[in-house]
Amino acid sequence: MTPRERAEAVLAALDPLDDGELLIIHNHIGNRLICAGIPVPPFTTAAAEARDWAAWASRAELRAYAAACFRRLPASDQRGFMDWASRKSAKAAR
């Protein structure tokens, strides 16, 4: 079955459900569908835009963008970031 055929089968199965039943299904899967999408160019500061985007991002988006950004940093910035993250982690563990 293709992805489109699977989607059509799911929609056909949902068709006879009443609003209450659909709401139960919506609440069950709704949070899986919320994500921030790609970051937009900053209108304020890059740091402020990054914080706003991160507030909306799914865990998968956060992990993907964090890893991609880290890999693009020069080695000295990667070390600096790791030092900063270690200090934050140690402070949180107290």
Number of C-alpha atoms within 10 A of each C-alpha: 7 7 8 9 10 11 12 12 12 11 11 11 10 13 9 10 11 9 9 9 11 14 12 11 12 12 10 10 10 11 10 9 9 11 17 15 11 10 13 10 10 11 8 8 10 12 10 12 16 14 12 13 18 17 12 14 19 18 10 10 16 17 12 11 15 11 11 11 11 14 11 10 12 10 11 9 12 15 12 12 14 13 12 12 12 12 12 11 11 10 9 8 7 5
